[in-house]
Amino acid sequence: MILPIVAYGDPVLKKEAEEITNEFPDLHKLIKDMYETMYHASGVGLAAPQIGKSIRMFVVDGSPFAEKDEEDEEDTPDPKAVGIENFKKVFINPIIEEESGEEWGFQEGCLSIPKIREEVFRKEKIQVSYYDENWDFHEEAFEGYAARIIQHEYDHIDGILFTDHLSPLKRRLLTKRLQNISKGEVKVDYKMKFPIVKKGR
């Protein structure tokens, strides 16, 4: 089932999410719905707070980065995209244990903040511990685009948005556009839930 994605301005996006147990109700259905919602919105990651659930879980599928890399650079593949075509995972109660390497910039967007993309700097390598959908425990290292996707979604479960990484000046310049998103004054091709909707809409 495709779920509405919560828009910028909703308090759930600024709240630190709670860990869950393996007895969380209908977990597999929720994961399936999150993937369906993410694919419908052409995203590469979706965190539970983005569908209004304040729990520490997100789903990812980095294959669109691999497809883009094939189109853009047939002769010289982007090293940051290595392995991204098989990067489809569920992260439950994740912990980023370590971030390392150089910081690199990339134009990030967010399904909860449509039509806005800005350069965000993040470390190139991370070490993460997490549970998968079968409650198997993993501790893995990721780098490049995979690390960035995880860092972006991990921010969501900590109540942080990519716009929080921008300079105060850049955030001020975006104020009006962000307010418009909160009011639903933005055209998107997927279902959204806006925190401020005028009567009669």
C-alpha positions as CSV (number, residue, x, y, z in Angstrom):
1,M,0.0,0.0,0.0
2,I,1.3,3.4,-1.0
3,L,1.4,5.7,2.1
4,P,1.4,9.5,2.1
5,I,4.8,11.1,2.8
6,V,4.9,13.6,5.5
7,A,5.9,17.1,4.4
8,Y,8.4,19.6,5.8
9,G,7.0,21.3,8.9
10,D,5.4,18.3,10.5
11,P,6.7,17.8,14.1
12,V,7.3,14.1,13.5
13,L,10.2,15.0,11.2
14,K,12.0,16.9,14.0
15,K,11.5,14.3,16.7
16,E,14.1,11.7,17.7
17,A,12.5,8.3,16.9
18,E,12.2,5.3,19.3
19,E,13.8,1.9,19.0
20,I,11.5,-1.0,18.3
21,T,11.5,-4.7,19.3
22,N,10.9,-7.8,17.1
23,E,7.3,-7.8,18.4
24,F,6.5,-4.6,16.6
25,P,3.0,-5.2,15.0
26,D,2.8,-5.9,11.3
27,L,6.5,-5.1,10.8
28,H,6.8,-6.9,7.5
29,K,3.7,-5.3,6.0
30,L,5.1,-1.9,7.1
31,I,8.4,-2.6,5.4
32,K,6.6,-3.7,2.2
33,D,4.5,-0.6,2.3
34,M,7.6,1.6,2.8
35,Y,9.3,0.1,-0.2
36,E,6.2,0.5,-2.3
37,T,5.9,4.2,-1.2
38,M,9.5,4.9,-1.8
39,Y,9.5,3.4,-5.4
40,H,6.2,5.2,-6.2
41,A,8.0,8.5,-5.3
42,S,11.2,7.6,-7.1
43,G,13.3,7.7,-3.9
44,V,16.4,5.8,-2.9
45,G,15.6,5.8,0.8
46,L,12.6,6.3,3.1
47,A,12.7,6.6,6.9
48,A,9.7,5.7,9.1
49,P,9.2,9.3,10.4
50,Q,8.5,10.3,6.7
51,I,5.3,8.2,6.8
52,G,4.5,9.6,10.3
53,K,5.9,6.7,12.4
54,S,8.5,7.8,14.9
55,I,10.5,4.6,15.0
56,R,14.1,3.9,14.2
57,M,13.8,2.2,10.9
58,F,14.5,3.0,7.2
59,V,14.6,1.2,3.9
60,V,17.0,1.9,1.0
61,D,17.6,0.9,-2.6
62,G,20.5,2.6,-4.3
63,S,20.0,1.1,-7.8
64,P,18.8,4.4,-9.4
65,F,22.4,5.7,-8.6
66,A,23.8,2.8,-10.6
67,E,21.5,3.4,-13.5
68,K,22.5,7.1,-13.5
69,D,26.1,6.3,-13.4
70,E,25.8,4.0,-16.4
71,E,24.1,6.8,-18.4
72,D,26.5,9.5,-17.4
73,E,29.9,7.9,-17.4
74,E,30.1,4.7,-19.5
75,D,33.9,4.8,-19.8
76,T,34.8,5.9,-16.3
77,P,32.4,4.6,-13.6
78,D,32.1,6.7,-10.5
79,P,34.0,4.9,-7.7
80,K,31.4,6.2,-5.2
81,A,28.8,4.1,-7.0
82,V,30.6,0.8,-6.7
83,G,28.2,-1.9,-5.5
84,I,25.3,0.5,-5.3
85,E,23.2,-1.6,-7.8
86,N,22.9,-4.3,-5.1
87,F,22.3,-1.9,-2.2
88,K,18.8,-2.8,-1.1
89,K,18.4,-3.1,2.7
90,V,16.2,-2.6,5.7
91,F,17.9,-0.9,8.7
92,I,16.2,-1.4,12.1
93,N,17.6,0.3,15.3
94,P,20.8,1.3,13.4
95,I,23.8,2.9,15.0
96,I,26.4,4.7,13.0
97,E,29.5,3.5,15.0
98,E,32.0,5.5,13.1
99,E,32.4,8.1,10.3
100,S,35.7,8.5,8.5
101,G,37.4,9.7,5.3
102,E,37.1,13.0,3.5
103,E,33.9,15.0,3.5
104,W,32.5,15.3,0.0
105,G,29.6,17.4,-1.3
106,F,26.6,16.2,-3.2
107,Q,23.2,17.8,-4.2
108,E,20.8,16.1,-1.8
109,G,17.0,16.1,-2.0
110,C,14.3,14.6,0.2
111,L,10.9,13.2,-0.5
112,S,9.6,15.3,2.4
113,I,11.1,18.4,0.9
114,P,10.2,18.2,-2.8
115,K,11.7,20.4,-5.5
116,I,14.6,21.5,-3.3
117,R,18.2,20.2,-3.8
118,E,21.2,21.6,-2.0
119,E,24.8,20.6,-1.6
120,V,25.5,18.7,1.7
121,F,28.9,17.6,2.9
122,R,29.2,14.2,4.5
123,K,32.1,11.8,5.4
124,E,32.8,9.2,2.7
125,K,32.9,6.1,4.9
126,I,30.8,4.8,7.8
127,Q,30.5,1.8,10.1
128,V,27.0,0.8,11.0
129,S,25.4,-1.8,13.3
130,Y,21.8,-2.7,12.7
131,Y,19.1,-5.4,12.5
132,D,17.5,-6.5,9.3
133,E,13.9,-7.4,8.6
134,N,14.5,-10.9,10.0
135,W,16.1,-9.5,13.2
136,D,19.6,-10.7,12.2
137,F,22.3,-8.4,13.5
138,H,24.9,-6.9,11.2
139,E,27.9,-4.7,11.5
140,E,29.0,-3.4,8.1
141,A,31.1,-0.8,6.5
142,F,29.7,1.4,3.6
143,E,31.2,4.1,1.5
144,G,30.3,6.5,-1.3
145,Y,26.7,6.8,-2.3
146,A,25.7,3.9,0.0
147,A,27.2,5.7,3.0
148,R,25.5,9.0,2.0
149,I,22.0,7.4,1.7
150,I,22.4,5.8,5.1
151,Q,23.6,9.1,6.7
152,H,20.7,10.9,5.2
153,E,18.1,8.4,6.4
154,Y,19.8,8.1,9.8
155,D,19.4,11.8,10.2
156,H,15.7,11.3,9.7
157,I,15.4,9.0,12.7
158,D,17.4,11.5,14.8
159,G,15.0,14.3,13.8
160,I,17.5,16.0,11.4
161,L,16.7,17.1,7.9
162,F,19.3,17.8,5.1
163,T,18.4,21.5,5.3
164,D,19.7,21.5,8.9
165,H,23.2,20.9,7.4
166,L,23.0,24.1,5.3
167,S,24.5,27.5,6.4
168,P,22.1,29.9,8.2
169,L,22.2,32.2,5.1
170,K,21.2,29.3,2.8
171,R,18.4,28.3,5.1
172,R,17.1,31.9,5.2
173,L,17.0,32.0,1.4
174,L,14.9,28.8,1.4
175,T,12.5,30.0,4.1
176,K,9.6,30.9,1.7
177,R,9.9,27.8,-0.4
178,L,9.9,25.6,2.8
179,Q,6.9,27.4,4.1
180,N,5.1,26.8,0.8
181,I,5.8,23.0,1.1
182,S,4.3,23.0,4.6
183,K,1.2,24.6,3.2
184,G,0.9,22.1,0.3
185,E,1.8,24.8,-2.3
186,V,4.0,22.4,-4.3
187,K,3.3,20.0,-7.2
188,V,4.4,16.4,-6.6
189,D,3.6,13.1,-8.4
190,Y,3.1,11.2,-5.1
191,K,0.8,11.3,-2.1
192,M,1.9,13.8,0.6
193,K,0.5,14.9,4.0
194,F,1.0,18.6,4.6
195,P,1.0,20.0,8.2
196,I,-0.6,23.3,7.2
197,V,-3.5,23.0,4.8
198,K,-5.8,26.0,4.1
199,K,-9.5,25.4,4.7
200,G,-11.3,24.5,1.5
201,R,-8.3,22.7,0.0
